[in-house]
Amino acid sequence: MTTMQLIACILLAAYALLSVIAFCFYAADKKKAKKGAWRIPEKVLLGLGFLGGAIGALLGMKLLRHKTKHWYFWAVNIAGLLWQIALPVWLLLK
């Protein structure tokens, strides 16, 4: 395994961990929304999605029906997903 392949594998593992965390945050925020309790700030949810957890954030949006009416959640999470796919592909092709 080359250095770039190892880096790509570590990166994908980090994405998986961040996606689980993002999904859990979306689930917690949905639960808090139903109870009328203190909510997780939108910048935290958006940051988790953009900075590595886009798959978990998008799954949280879709499966939990949470934040789906906010266009900027779709835009930020899809932009995050695109760069999260592009970076390991670029590393593997380098």
CORGI-V965750 format. One record per backbone hydrogen bond with DSSP energy under -0.5 kcal/mol. CO is the residue of the C=O (numbers start at 1). NH is the residue of the N-H. E is the energy in kcal/mol with one decimal. If there is no record, write none. Layout:
co->CO nh->NH e->E
co->CO nh->NH e->E
This chain:
co->2 nh->6 e->-2.2
co->3 nh->7 e->-2.5
co->4 nh->8 e->-2.4
co->5 nh->9 e->-2.2
co->6 nh->10 e->-2.4
co->7 nh->11 e->-2.5
co->8 nh->12 e->-2.3
co->9 nh->13 e->-2.1
co->10 nh->14 e->-2.3
co->11 nh->15 e->-2.4
co->12 nh->16 e->-2.2
co->13 nh->17 e->-2.3
co->14 nh->18 e->-2.7
co->15 nh->19 e->-2.3
co->16 nh->20 e->-2.0
co->17 nh->21 e->-2.2
co->18 nh->22 e->-2.8
co->19 nh->23 e->-2.6
co->20 nh->24 e->-2.3
co->21 nh->25 e->-2.3
co->22 nh->26 e->-2.5
co->23 nh->27 e->-2.5
co->24 nh->28 e->-2.6
co->25 nh->29 e->-2.5
co->26 nh->30 e->-2.3
co->27 nh->31 e->-2.2
co->28 nh->32 e->-2.4
co->29 nh->33 e->-2.4
co->30 nh->34 e->-2.0
co->31 nh->35 e->-1.5
co->32 nh->36 e->-1.0
co->32 nh->37 e->-2.3
co->41 nh->44 e->-0.9
co->41 nh->45 e->-1.6
co->42 nh->46 e->-3.0
co->43 nh->47 e->-2.1
co->44 nh->48 e->-2.5
co->45 nh->49 e->-1.8
co->46 nh->50 e->-2.7
co->47 nh->51 e->-2.7
co->48 nh->53 e->-2.6
co->49 nh->52 e->-0.7
co->53 nh->57 e->-2.6
co->54 nh->58 e->-2.9
co->55 nh->59 e->-2.4
co->56 nh->60 e->-2.5
co->57 nh->61 e->-2.5
co->58 nh->62 e->-2.6
co->59 nh->63 e->-3.2
co->59 nh->64 e->-0.5
co->60 nh->64 e->-1.5
co->60 nh->66 e->-0.5
co->61 nh->65 e->-0.7
co->61 nh->66 e->-1.2
co->67 nh->70 e->-0.8
co->69 nh->71 e->-0.8
co->70 nh->73 e->-1.1
co->70 nh->74 e->-1.3
co->71 nh->75 e->-2.6
co->72 nh->76 e->-2.5
co->73 nh->77 e->-2.2
co->74 nh->78 e->-2.5
co->75 nh->79 e->-2.3
co->76 nh->80 e->-2.4
co->77 nh->81 e->-2.4
co->78 nh->82 e->-2.4
co->79 nh->83 e->-1.9
co->80 nh->84 e->-2.3
co->81 nh->85 e->-1.5
co->82 nh->86 e->-2.4
co->83 nh->87 e->-2.4
co->84 nh->88 e->-0.6
co->85 nh->89 e->-1.5
co->86 nh->90 e->-2.8
co->87 nh->91 e->-2.4
co->88 nh->92 e->-2.4
co->89 nh->93 e->-2.0
co->90 nh->94 e->-1.1
